[in-house]
């Protein structure tokens, strides 16, 4: 089983965050809303807690939302901590696979950001030239 998808049982050292309650909407598209989710997960991690992230009633997950809410964790927390402390519930298999794709590309980017910046510059053209 992929560690990212494993379920952690509820304990006193576990926080359950319902994404739709955090953002106040069923749509999971805005990066401002994603930042709220990230901040709550990060606060729990800093307290040494595990997080169960519920996507109950969530709709329209977007790449930017997931990148800011979950992918951003990989910039500030060790991968081992994320894998052992974050789990997902109330989510479709397709949406879970989408999260795994976002996380994969975030980790690839963090290995070599310059490579991605150069590829983007080549694709989009460099406005400084």
Buried (B, 14 or more C-beta within 10 A) or exposed (E): EEEBBEEBEEEEEBBBBBBBEBBEBEBBBBEEBBBBBBEBBBEBBEEEBBBBBBBEEBEEBBEEBBBBBBBBBBEEBEBEBBBEBBBBEBBEEEBBEBBBEBBEBBEEBEEEEEEBEEEEEEEEEEEEE
